[in-house]
């Protein structure tokens, strides 16, 4: 199902990086976690769901196998977690501990690409802590975060109210029970396929411009530390100020409508100025440069 407004992705480097990641394997694991809280060092996983998909030549995803496990965290659940996830202490009372299921989890994830929704800031960090407690390292050969694809393709306000999984899923007509790990994982798998096909389609249609027509000239690039991890790289141009949000991996305009700008060229110019080739490398920029 294509995007309803024939949206054009805001930066094509994300698609380039996604394709490079997919070239590493013919399968990918889409997973989701429910936890006792938001602290990866203090909280525990209480539900883990993961689905392995075979990746077709046309970016179709065929479900291969899955794992779905509830885990006893060894402590009572906060009431707000039960309210959100519908998981209760009684449901987990007879479930195995994280130690008991680790071998099964490790075998399932072994050596495969991973994908999910907001996994880079949440799920992957919880998995790294989990593996660490077991004396192992969670290090998949590549990852794709669908929230980055959503932010890059859909416009907040005109397309979606926010970028929550249930909101983006509803935009594409997907109905599911949010905060059920297995349903979230399967919905994310469907979204991943939609996004991959949408990006691939736009790449094959040269008549669709990758951005607006105004060619802004960069005057200065500077890093802004921000607060609580909300760092940005600001770019001052002759058309106004834009920024690259490091946390979300997306471009935005401070005082200019970026849909009017030739963002493909501007991004390429910024990469050359900083002497990098990918969005991930650009995200590491610190300091200030003047043209």
Secondary structure, 3 states (H helix, E strand, C coil): CCCCCCCCCCCCHHHHHHHHHHCCCCEEEEEEEEECCCCCCCCCEEEEEEEEEEECCCCCEEEEEEEEEECCCCCCCCHHHHHHHCCCHHHHCCCCCHHHHHHHHHHHHCCCEEEECCHHHHHHHHHHHHHHHCCCCCCCCCEEEHHHHHHHHCCECCCECCCCHHHHHHHCCCCCCCCCHHHHHHHHHHHHHHHHHHHHHHHHCCCCCCCCCECCCEEEEEEECCCCCCCEEEEEECCEEEEEECCCCEEEECCCCHHHECHHHHHHHHHHHHCCCCHHHHCCCCCEEEC
